[in-house]
């Protein structure tokens, strides 16, 4: 028996097997945990009640993030090499902090300022202790190397933007989790090709956990569950880590899989949550309203207004995100500012298409 376990352990030294097992373990734990969490949530009435802004009509449990956290945490601790990638322990620490911030908000609701402080502390753990931060801007606006203060402020700002961007697009069944799966898989493939196995392992653990959640969130009627703030905050945190380390991995142009215009490519990979939060905030400011006041100006609200189902909205936006990923990598040799401008212009045009279609339908309806 001991010999069998020794053989199994020796197999885990294969990078490909470790990646598979990490993703599989994250999927299985999340998948098994969700039904038990649903029972507790329903008995304790830990559900999200419909409001005027809600797109669901019945009470739905919101503790999917608990299962996701369990799946990713166990996967990283079992298959991650903490010696090869010392930052793992700080990633776990930051995720635990955001887990408790999210779970409290899902159960009791906390003040936005408290949530923001929690995000800043989690970001600071990663920047100060794990040294996960932007150090180089690849010549964007003629900026190359960053001093520590600028690096810290930029990294914390980007983390807050991405974390809240993922939180804000979590308004349609499957959308946030599907975006997370596509983005994490993209980065996972890149990190695997560049032999950064621990980062690929983190990426595929995210894919596994959120894939299991996606199944219950989208395709289950009896066991339907939302990821809640716990799940969206964690997803934003993990994706920010991947974005930063993707940027930092492309400083040396001599590397085999060097990506030109890395910041613009990263923006293209994350275009749905990043562009949506930018657009919505600017609209609110333009209307002289608080940029943090909720409304129905998000892109998924626009598509829902056209009569599309949740699943169709998710599929449309995922296909759009995949288009931008392919577009960004294909045109990576374009200068960093031009590529960013191209992505923003195309995203702006596509974001107004639902309004154009809706207004045309409305005019035709009024004529009849």
TAPERA-V115733 format. One record per residue. N is the residue number from 0. RES is the residue in one small letter. D_LAST is the distance of its C-alpha to the last C-alpha in whole Angstrom. Layout:
N|RES|D_LAST, N|RES|D_LAST
//
This chain:
0|x|78, 1|x|78, 2|x|78, 3|x|75, 4|x|73, 5|x|75, 6|x|74, 7|x|70, 8|x|71, 9|x|72, 10|x|69, 11|x|67, 12|x|68, 13|x|66, 14|x|63, 15|x|61, 16|x|62, 17|x|62, 18|x|58, 19|x|57, 20|x|59, 21|x|58, 22|x|54, 23|x|55, 24|x|57, 25|x|54, 26|x|51, 27|x|54, 28|x|55, 29|x|51, 30|x|50, 31|x|53, 32|x|53, 33|x|49, 34|x|49, 35|x|52, 36|x|50, 37|x|48, 38|x|50, 39|x|52, 40|x|48, 41|x|47, 42|x|50, 43|x|51, 44|x|47, 45|x|46, 46|x|43, 47|x|40, 48|x|38, 49|x|34, 50|x|33, 51|x|30, 52|x|30, 53|x|31, 54|x|29, 55|x|31, 56|x|31, 57|x|35, 58|x|38, 59|x|39, 60|x|43, 61|x|43, 62|x|47, 63|x|46, 64|x|47, 65|x|51, 66|x|51, 67|x|50, 68|x|52, 69|x|55, 70|x|54, 71|x|54, 72|x|57, 73|x|59, 74|x|58, 75|x|60, 76|x|63, 77|x|64, 78|x|63, 79|x|63, 80|x|66, 81|x|67, 82|x|70, 83|x|68, 84|x|65, 85|x|66, 86|x|63, 87|x|62, 88|x|64, 89|x|62, 90|x|58, 91|x|59, 92|x|60, 93|x|57, 94|x|55, 95|x|57, 96|x|56, 97|x|53, 98|x|53, 99|x|54, 100|x|52, 101|x|49, 102|x|50, 103|x|51, 104|x|47, 105|x|46, 106|x|48, 107|x|49, 108|x|47, 109|x|49, 110|x|48, 111|x|46, 112|x|50, 113|x|52, 114|x|49, 115|x|50, 116|x|53, 117|x|54, 118|x|52, 119|x|54, 120|x|57, 121|x|56, 122|x|55, 123|x|59, 124|x|60, 125|x|59, 126|x|60, 127|x|63, 128|x|65, 129|x|63, 130|x|63, 131|x|59, 132|x|58, 133|x|56, 134|x|60, 135|x|58, 136|x|55, 137|x|56, 138|x|56, 139|x|52, 140|x|52, 141|x|56, 142|x|57, 143|x|59, 144|x|61, 145|x|60, 146|x|63, 147|x|63, 148|x|62, 149|x|59, 150|x|58, 151|x|58, 152|x|56, 153|x|53, 154|x|54, 155|x|53, 156|x|50, 157|x|49, 158|x|49, 159|x|48, 160|x|45, 161|x|44, 162|x|45, 163|x|42, 164|x|40, 165|x|41, 166|x|40, 167|x|37, 168|x|35, 169|x|36, 170|x|33, 171|x|32, 172|x|34, 173|x|36, 174|x|35, 175|x|38, 176|x|41, 177|x|39, 178|x|39, 179|x|43, 180|x|44, 181|x|42, 182|x|44, 183|x|47, 184|x|48, 185|x|47, 186|x|50, 187|x|52, 188|x|52, 189|x|53, 190|x|56, 191|x|57, 192|x|58, 193|x|59, 194|x|62, 195|x|61, 196|x|61, 197|x|61, 198|x|57, 199|x|56, 200|x|57, 201|x|55, 202|x|52, 203|x|52, 204|x|53, 205|x|50, 206|x|48, 207|x|50, 208|x|49, 209|x|46, 210|x|45, 211|x|46, 212|x|44, 213|x|41, 214|x|42, 215|x|42, 216|x|39, 217|x|36, 218|x|38, 219|x|39, 220|x|38, 221|x|41, 222|x|43, 223|x|40, 224|x|41, 225|x|40, 226|x|43, 227|x|43, 228|x|44, 229|x|47, 230|x|46, 231|x|44, 232|x|46, 233|x|49, 234|x|46, 235|x|46, 236|x|50, 237|x|51, 238|x|48, 239|x|49, 240|x|53, 241|x|52, 242|x|50, 243|x|53, 244|x|56, 245|x|53, 246|x|54, 247|x|58, 248|x|58, 249|x|57, 250|x|60, 251|x|62, 252|x|61, 253|x|64, 254|x|62, 255|x|61, 256|x|57, 257|x|57, 258|x|53, 259|x|53, 260|x|51, 261|x|51, 262|x|49, 263|x|46, 264|x|46, 265|x|46, 266|x|43, 267|x|42, 268|x|43, 269|x|42, 270|x|38, 271|x|36, 272|x|38, 273|x|39, 274|x|36, 275|x|34, 276|x|37, 277|x|37, 278|x|34, 279|x|33, 280|x|36, 281|x|36, 282|x|32, 283|x|34, 284|x|37, 285|x|34, 286|x|33, 287|x|36, 288|x|36, 289|x|39, 290|x|38, 291|x|39, 292|x|37, 293|x|34, 294|x|31, 295|x|28, 296|x|28, 297|x|29, 298|x|28, 299|x|28, 300|x|26, 301|x|23, 302|x|23, 303|x|23, 304|x|20, 305|x|18, 306|x|19, 307|x|22, 308|x|25, 309|x|29, 310|x|30, 311|x|28, 312|x|28, 313|x|32, 314|x|32, 315|x|29, 316|x|31, 317|x|35, 318|x|34, 319|x|33, 320|x|36, 321|x|38, 322|x|37, 323|x|38, 324|x|42, 325|x|42, 326|x|41, 327|x|43, 328|x|46, 329|x|46, 330|x|46, 331|x|48, 332|x|51, 333|x|48, 334|x|50, 335|x|49, 336|x|47, 337|x|45, 338|x|44, 339|x|43, 340|x|41, 341|x|39, 342|x|38, 343|x|37, 344|x|35, 345|x|33, 346|x|33, 347|x|31, 348|x|29, 349|x|28, 350|x|28, 351|x|25, 352|x|23, 353|x|21, 354|x|20, 355|x|19, 356|x|17, 357|x|16, 358|x|14, 359|x|13, 360|x|11, 361|x|10, 362|x|9, 363|x|7, 364|x|5, 365|x|5, 366|x|4, 367|x|0
//
